Each structure stands twice: as C-alpha cells, then as structure tokens.
Amino acid sequence: MPEYYSVEQVAELLGLHVRTVRGYVRDGRLRATRIGKQYRIARRDFESFTGAESEAPPAAEPGPLHVEASTVVQIDGIGTREAVRLSNTLVAMVSGPRGNTVPVRVESYHNEERATLKLIILGDPADTAELLAVIHSLTTENRHV
C-alpha cells in the first residue's frame, strides 16, 4: 500500500485521464504535493477525495502484455523507382490478414533530391524482423547489380 501516488496512478485507479487529475490538483479539489516537476498525492488525500475511509484502493490487475516495435530505416542512394518498388513490396506484405493481434504499419518518405528513403515500421517485433529481412535482401540485391 503506497503512501504516495503519482498523478498517473490516481488517473488509472479512478479511470480518468491524467489531464483530468492534474486539473483537479490545480483546482484544489485534490490535494497534492509538488516534488520536483511532478505531483504526489498522499494516500489520506486520495482516500478523502474518493470518500474511502481507511480502505486502500484495490490493486489494478495487469492486463494482457502488449509488445510493439518502432523501427526507422534510412536508405541512402536510392532512386525513385527503387524506392517505390521497395515501399510497395512492404505495404503489400502487411496488407493481408496477419495472425498477430498487433497490426503492422509501414510508412515511407522518399526525398528525390537527396536520393534518400526513410521507412517507418510499427508493429509486432517478429513481423518487423521479417520486414527488415526483406529490406536487407532487396537492398543487398540492388548493390550487386
């Protein structure tokens, strides 16, 4: 049973947005102490705010584990045709149904003047690894031609 709660913990316990809890603190409805740049709410102040006497709030049950990878790949010296080919290949790979619950997203930005392609991949780590292997294969293939 913690003696002090963070704004994020109070928001989670009450099912509120963090900004709402910060607003309560700023308005004086929820008493808090500023420690450094963050607010801390004493347990007794939290209990007073919620109307609980001496009973501590129930501990939140952990939800299902969610894992997502965020990857940025930069490829220099790539022409427009090759950039479009690579981007379209990756988008086609992730557009079909996937077994994972985490959707995979691919975004690409090609700068023709600098001949640079940036690929942003967001999603399941295994799917991201598969896409990185394809990127490696296609860019290695182009170097040897």
BELPETA-V654576 format. One record per pair of residues at least 4 apart in sequence whose ideal C-beta (glycine too) atoms are under 8 Angstrom apart, sorted by the first residue. I is the first residue (numbers start at 1). J is the second residue. D is the distance in Angstrom with one decimal. If there is no record, write none. Layout:
[[I	J	D] [I	J	D]]
This chain:
[[1	43	7.1] [1	56	4.6] [2	9	7.7] [2	43	6.8] [3	42	6.8] [3	43	5.5] [4	33	7.9] [4	40	4.3] [4	41	6.6] [4	42	5.8] [4	43	7.0] [5	9	4.3] [5	10	5.0] [5	13	7.4] [5	40	7.0] [5	41	4.7] [5	43	7.1] [5	46	5.7] [6	10	7.2] [6	38	6.6] [6	39	7.5] [6	40	6.6] [6	41	7.7] [7	11	6.2] [7	18	5.8] [7	21	5.0] [7	22	5.7] [7	25	7.0] [7	32	7.6] [7	38	7.1] [7	39	5.2] [7	41	7.3] [8	12	6.4] [8	18	5.7] [9	13	6.2] [10	14	6.1] [10	16	7.8] [10	21	5.1] [10	30	7.5] [10	41	5.5] [10	46	6.3] [11	16	4.9] [11	17	6.3] [11	18	4.6] [11	20	7.0] [11	21	4.6] [12	60	6.0] [13	46	7.9] [13	57	4.9] [13	60	6.9] [14	21	7.2] [14	50	7.3] [16	20	4.5] [16	21	5.7] [17	21	7.5] [18	22	6.3] [19	23	6.3] [20	24	6.7] [21	25	6.6] [21	30	6.8] [22	26	6.3] [22	39	7.2] [23	27	6.0] [24	29	4.4] [24	30	4.0] [24	49	7.7] [25	29	7.8] [25	30	5.1] [25	31	7.9] [25	32	4.5] [25	39	5.4] [25	41	7.6] [29	49	7.3] [30	41	6.5] [30	45	6.9] [30	46	7.8] [30	49	5.0] [31	41	7.2] [31	42	7.3] [31	45	4.2] [31	48	7.5] [31	49	7.6] [32	39	4.1] [32	40	6.4] [32	41	4.8] [32	45	7.0] [33	39	7.0] [33	40	5.2] [33	41	7.8] [33	42	7.1] [34	38	7.3] [34	39	5.7] [34	40	7.8] [35	39	7.6] [35	40	5.2] [41	45	5.4] [41	46	5.1] [41	49	7.9] [42	46	6.9] [43	47	6.2] [43	56	7.0] [44	48	6.2] [45	49	6.3] [46	50	6.3] [46	52	8.0] [46	57	7.3] [47	51	7.9] [47	52	4.4] [47	53	6.8] [47	54	7.0] [47	55	7.6] [47	56	7.9] [50	57	7.2] [52	56	7.8] [52	57	7.0] [66	102	7.2] [67	102	7.2] [67	124	7.2] [67	125	6.1] [68	102	5.6] [68	122	6.5] [68	123	6.3] [68	124	7.0] [68	125	7.7] [69	121	7.3] [69	122	7.3] [69	123	6.6] [69	124	7.1] [69	125	4.4] [69	128	4.3] [70	120	7.7] [70	121	7.6] [70	122	5.4] [71	119	8.0] [71	120	7.3] [71	121	4.5] [71	122	7.7] [71	128	5.5] [71	132	7.0] [72	118	6.4] [72	119	7.2] [72	120	5.5] [72	121	7.9] [73	118	7.2] [73	119	4.4] [73	121	7.1] [73	132	7.2] [73	135	5.9] [74	116	6.5] [74	117	7.3] [74	118	5.3] [74	119	7.9] [75	83	7.8] [75	86	7.6] [75	116	7.0] [75	117	4.5] [75	118	7.9] [75	119	7.4] [75	135	7.7] [75	139	6.0] [76	114	7.7] [76	115	6.8] [76	116	5.4] [77	115	5.4] [78	82	5.0] [78	83	5.1] [78	86	7.5] [78	110	7.6] [78	115	5.8] [78	116	7.1] [78	117	4.9] [78	139	7.9] [78	142	7.9] [79	83	6.7] [79	115	6.3] [80	84	6.2] [80	110	6.5] [80	112	5.7] [81	85	6.4] [82	86	6.2] [82	142	6.2] [83	87	6.1] [83	108	7.2] [83	110	4.2] [83	117	4.4] [84	88	6.0] [84	110	7.6] [85	89	6.4] [85	138	7.8] [86	90	6.6] [86	108	7.8] [86	117	6.9] [86	119	7.7] [86	135	7.0] [86	138	5.7] [86	139	7.6] [87	91	6.2] [87	106	7.5] [87	108	4.0] [87	110	7.5] [87	117	7.4] [87	119	7.3] [88	92	6.1] [89	93	6.5] [89	134	6.7] [89	138	6.9] [90	94	6.8] [90	106	4.7] [90	108	7.5] [90	119	6.9] [90	121	7.7] [90	131	5.7] [90	134	6.8] [90	135	7.3] [91	95	6.0] [91	106	5.5] [93	130	7.7] [93	131	6.5] [93	134	6.8] [94	98	7.2] [94	103	8.0] [94	104	4.3] [94	105	7.2] [94	106	5.7] [94	123	7.4] [94	127	7.2] [94	131	7.4] [98	103	7.3] [98	104	6.6] [98	124	7.8] [98	127	6.7] [100	104	7.8] [100	123	7.7] [100	124	4.4] [100	126	7.3] [100	127	6.3] [102	123	5.4] [102	124	4.3] [102	127	7.7] [103	123	6.2] [104	121	7.1] [104	122	7.1] [104	123	3.2] [104	124	6.3] [104	127	4.7] [104	128	7.1] [104	131	7.4] [105	120	7.8] [105	121	7.4] [105	122	4.6] [105	123	6.1] [106	119	6.6] [106	120	7.2] [106	121	5.5] [106	131	7.1] [107	119	7.4] [107	120	4.4] [108	117	6.3] [108	118	6.9] [108	119	5.2] [108	120	7.5] [109	117	7.3] [109	118	4.6] [109	120	7.9] [110	116	7.3] [110	117	4.9] [110	118	7.9] [111	115	7.4] [111	116	4.7] [111	117	7.8] [119	135	6.9] [121	128	5.2] [121	131	5.6] [121	132	7.5] [123	127	5.1] [123	128	5.8] [124	128	6.6] [125	129	6.3] [126	130	6.7] [127	131	6.5] [128	132	6.3] [129	133	6.5] [130	134	6.8] [131	135	6.4] [132	136	6.3] [133	137	6.3] [134	138	6.2] [135	139	6.0] [136	140	5.9] [137	141	6.2] [138	142	6.6] [139	143	6.8] [140	144	6.9] [141	145	6.9]]
